Amino acid sequence: MDLLHPIFGELELNEFEEYEAIRLIKFSGLEKKVKITFDDEINEEHCQTYQSFIENLDRITPDIIQSIIEYQNECHDYTDYTASFKYFENTNDLLENTELFEIALQTELHGVVTDSNLYHKVMKEELNGTEEERYVVLLFEAKWVNDDYRILSVALANEKVIYVTDENITV
């Protein structure tokens, strides 16, 4: 059964009986249909997180891109597989080899993310006990990631990059 949501539009049930939406998202100047998923029943927290993310996407896109370039550069030449791909120097290199396909709205993040030093730094600067935490995980198809899924996750807390990994951290 499909459902019409005031913020996410048409919602469809996936094979796990969870709602998801498809939205047209503009990322780094390119518009693309992207799946929106939720880690629980859709609630006000998801709505606020999504709205804040979309309102700030143009501002934070350079940080997202830079974090992926830095991640790729750190693991480049780590294996023969990664060495076979171009070393990313700029946004065009990244966009040619990486594609946003999902935005996961999270009410909490995996421990590996929240244990990171960058997460603690961002949360200390951002919150000071007055603001709600907003979590988004961007999932990219990345042909240069050496795993079976070719997935790169970029976790954001309050619209700041806090973690990049070649694992799907939404499950």
N, C-alpha and C positions, 0 to 999 in steps of 0.2 A: 504494500500500500504506500503510495506516494503521499507526501505532505507538503504544503506550501508554508514556508517560514518567512516572517517579515524581513529578516536580515539575510538569511542564507538562500532564499528562493526555494526552488523545488528540491525537496529532500527525497532520496531513494534509499530503500533498505538494501544493504549489501548481503553477501552470502552468510555473514555472521549475525544477521538480524540487527545491524547497527545502521543508523542513518548517516548518510554522507551527501554532500552537495557538489556540484560542478559549477565553478564560477570563472568568469573571464578575469584574469589577473594580469596587470601590466608589471613586468619585472625587467628592469634595465632596458626600457624602451620597447620591449617585445610583449605583445598581448598573446596570452595563451590560456586555454581552458585547463584549469587546475582543480584537482579533487580536494575538497575540504572534509576532513574527518574530525571526530570528536572522541575523547578518551572515556566518555561517560554519556549519560543522557544529556541532551542539549540543555544548557542552563544559561542563566544571566551572565555568569562568568565567561562562558564561551563567547557570548555575544559581545561583551565589553572587550575581551581580548582581541577578537577579530576586528572590531571597529577601530580600535587603537592601532593595531597592526597595519590595516589598510590606510588609515590616515597618515601614518608615518613611513609607509613603504618607500616612497621616493627618497626620503631623507636617509633611511638606513640601508638602502640597497648597496651603496658603495662599501659600507662596512661588511656586509654579507659577502660581496664579491671579493674584497680584500682578504677576508678570513679564509675563503676557499682557496684563493691563489696561494696564500701562505701555507695552508695545509698541504696542497699539492706539491709545492716546492720542498716542503720538509720530507715528504715520502718519495719524491722523484729520485730515481736511481737506486731506491731501496731494494728493488728486485729487478730482474730482467724485464718483467712485465711492465712495471711503471716506467722503466727507462725507455721502453718502446714508444711512449707517448711524449708529445711535445712538452717542454718545460714552459709553464704558463708565465707570461710576462705581463699580460694586460687583460682587460675585460673581454676583448674579442676572442682571445685564446680560450678563456673560460667558457664563454657562451657557445663556442663551436664544439666543445667537448662535454658540456654539462647542461642538463635541462631540468628545470623545476617541474615536478609532476604532482606534488601533494603538499598541502599545508595541514598539519595536525595541530588542532587546538587542544592544549593539555591543561588539566587542573593541577597536575603535579608532574615532576620529572623523575627520571631514573636516578638512583643513588650515585651512579658514576658521574653524572652531570652535576648534581648538587654537592658532591664531594670535591669538585674542582675548585682550585684557587680563584679562577676568574669568576665563577658563579658567586662565591662569597664576596669578592670585591664589588661586583656589580650590585648585589643585593644590599650590601652595607651602604653604598653610595646612594642607591635609589630609594630605599624604603624608609629608613629612619623611623619605622613603626607607624607610618601614616598612609601608605599606599598599598593597594592590593598587588599581589604578584600576578603577572600575566605571562603565560608560557606558550610559545609557538615553536614547533619543530618543522623546518622546511626539509622536504625530501627531494633530492635531486637524483636523476639518472646520470651516473658518471661512468663512462666507458673506461676511464683510466683507473678506476678503483679495482684492486685485485681481490675480488670476492665473487661468490656465485651470483649475488644479487645486483651488483653494480650500483649500490645505493650509497649516497653520501647524505648524512644528516647534519643540519645546522640548527642548533638549539638557541633560542632567543628567550631572554627574560626581560620583561619591560622594554621591549624593542632594542635590546642590546645583545650582540652575539656573545654567548658564553661557552659554547662547545661546538667542535666540529669533529666528526668521526665517520669512518667508513662502515658503520653499523646502523641498522634501523633501530633507533632508540625510542620508537613510539610503541613498541609491542612489549 
